[in-house]
């Protein structure tokens, strides 16, 4: 587990939805899906919506948009 990355991701999710691009570029999270998986295993309810977007080079790619629905009861 990468606690600093998971903490950054959860902090961002508390502010609103986070895309895979945002998590990688702005939050510097290398393995986004793993951080989401770890957060879910810790009891956080996070929804995923799949979408398509264009990359900076114009290629169409699929991205995830993560939304924190409910935090784990600690």
Secondary structure, DSSP 8 states (H G I E B T S, - for coil): --HHHHHHHHHHHHHS-EEHHHHHHTS--S-HHHHHHHHHHTT-EEEEEEEEEE-TTS-EEEEEEEEEEE----
